[in-house]
Amino acid sequence: MVIKVILALLGGTESDERALRTAFGLAQLYEAHVEALHVRIDPRTAMPYMGEGMSGAAIQEILESAEKDEESLSGKLQKLFASLCTEGEIPLSDTPSNGVSAAWVEEIGREDEIVSRRGRLADLILVGRPGKNDEPSAGLTIETALFESGRPVMIIPPGPLVQTGRKIAVAWNGSLEATRAVAGAMPVLRRADEVTVFSVIDKDDGEGPDGLVRYLGWNGVSAQAQTIDSKGRPAGRALLEEVSQWQGDLLVMGGYTHNRFRQMLFGGVTRHIMTDAPIPVLMTH
């Protein structure tokens, strides 16, 4: 796999700037094109749920206020995009060319559906994880992108920008999802300074890391193996604690290796990582 088209979602979250800077950094590494996507919500789609019993004047006032908010957010994000393009000397283009380029893309509709549709024509999707003050809808967008796009999704947490992709941790349990995650991450794994394969071994499941380390070696990636004893900790927590101690700056893993509905009800490794990881996570379902 090569990385030539990166779809970066700007959804008005605390993570937007970090996500876009990460996308531009990757684009410069791989001479790729970045589509900076902002999806504007159509306020009219919400009116059937909130308009019952309201006067026409009240509905119109709400619509106008919501449209102004959407216009303001769009303008703010376009300024961020333009500023970072200027800072990184990234040319604007919406046609295929050699070298780094970027384009602003704006659509109206449901964010999760549009990201999944456009993401199918990208090599990598970047989505900022919602912060404490953000709307939780970004979480739905991440899950839908994982299940519906067929592409790797890099989840960017809130916080200051840090270098990503020098010390890569790979979460390995031998599943199909983990296998696809490794395949999708091969371009970044080959560029890393250090790679460690982590396997959490507990009573339920877990395959050791040695086989993957050997496979990566055949593909030009020098990696170390580390087995994690969960010691009664939830697997997601144990994994994050060990990766943090190792000071990894990117985590590669498969998403929802167990039933999605079961994880939504009872939690699981994927959900814990998606909500709590302090570093970017490159995830594939």
C-alpha positions, -999 to +999 in steps of 0.1 A: +000+000+000+011+036-007-002+068+008-011+093-019-045+106-009-052+116+027-087+127+039-085+149+069-118+157+086-122+191+102-153+189+124-149+218+147-133+197+175-104+205+198-083+181+177-087+199+143-054+218+141-034+188+154-052+165+128-045+189+099-009+194+109-005+156+111-020+152+077+003+178+062+033+162+079+024+128+064+017+144+030+052+158+029+067+125+038+048+106+011+044+134-014+006+130-010-025+150-016-046+162+014-083+167+012-094+188+041-131+180+045-156+200+065-192+187+066-218+214+073-249+203+091-282+212+074-303+226+102-335+216+084-328+180+089-332+184+127-365+203+124-388+173+122-376+163+157-377+197+173-403+217+153-435+201+166-456+226+185-434+255+175-445+285+155-432+292+120-414+323+132-397+304+160-385+277+136-372+303+112-353+320+139-337+288+150-328+279+114-312+313+108-292+311+140-280+276+132-270+286+097-250+315+110-232+292+134-223+268+106-211+297+084-189+310+112-174+275+119-167+270+082-150+304+079-128+296+110-118+262+096-110+276+062-087+302+078-069+274+097-065+254+065-052+284+045-028+294+073-013+259+076-010+256+038+009+289+038+031+279+067+040+246+051+043+260+016+017+235+004+003+243-030-035+242-035-047+218-062-077+195-068-062+176-098-036+148-096+000+159-097+034+150-085+044+162-050+025+176-021-008+194-026-040+202-007-076+211-014-105+224+007-137+203+004-170+212+019-203+193+018-236+195+035-252+165+051-245+138+077-208+139+087-205+101+093-220+092+059-200+117+039-167+108+056-173+071+049-182+078+012-153+101+005-129+080+026-133+050+002-113+071-023-085+079+001-056+059+013-058+072+048-085+089+069-076+113+097-103+121+123-098+142+154-111+126+186-137+148+204-125+165+235-144+171+267-161+203+253-169+188+219-201+172+206-199+134+209-210+129+172-174+127+162-173+093+179-200+081+156-181+094+126-150+074+136-169+042+141-187+046+108-155+054+089-139+022+104-168+000+093-180+016+061-149+030+043-127+000+041-097+023+048-073+028+077-084+055+101-060+076+122-076+089+153-059+121+166-064+129+203-068+165+217-036+181+229-004+197+216+012+185+184+040+159+189+061+141+164+042+110+152+055+078+137+090+075+151+083+050+179+054+029+167+036+003+189+017-025+172-011-042+192-012-078+180-037-106+188-035-125+156-070-114+144-081-106+109-085-069+119-050-067+134-036-083+102-053-057+081-041-029+104-005-040+100-008-042+062-024-008+061+003+007+083+033-008+064+043+025+048+047+042+082+062+011+099+090+011+073+098+048+082+098+043+119+130+045+141+116+019+165+088-006+163+076-028+192+049-055+188+028-057+220+006-087+228-017-088+258-020-123+271-049-131+294-073-159+300-096-151+271-073-147+241-040-135+228-014-146+204+022-139+211+042-112+191+071-133+178+054-144+146+046-108+136+081-096+145+094-123+121+070-113+094+078-076+097+115-085+094+108-101+060+092-068+050+121-046+060+108-036+094+130-043+124+108-048+154+110-060+190+085-082+208+069-075+242+043-096+259+020-079+284+007-097+315-026-079+321-024-087+359-062-084+361-063-051+343-086-046+313-067-053+282-071-018+268-058-002+300-029-026+302-019-019+266-020+019+269+000+018+302+028-003+286+028+017+254+030+049+274+059+035+295+077+027+263+070+063+251+054+053+218+040+081+196+017+060+174-004+029+181-014+005+153-042-019+160-073-036+146-106-022+155-136-041+170-121-076+168-151-087+189-187-080+182-194-043+178-227-044+197-211-064+225-183-038+229-208-009+229-227-026+257-199-039+278-168-019+267-137-035+252-102-028+240-113-008+210-136+015+229-111+021+256-084+030+231-107+052+211-116+073+242-085+073+263-054+069+241-030+099+246-013+093+212-026+090+177-041+055+168-040+040+134-069+016+133-084-007+107-115-029+109 
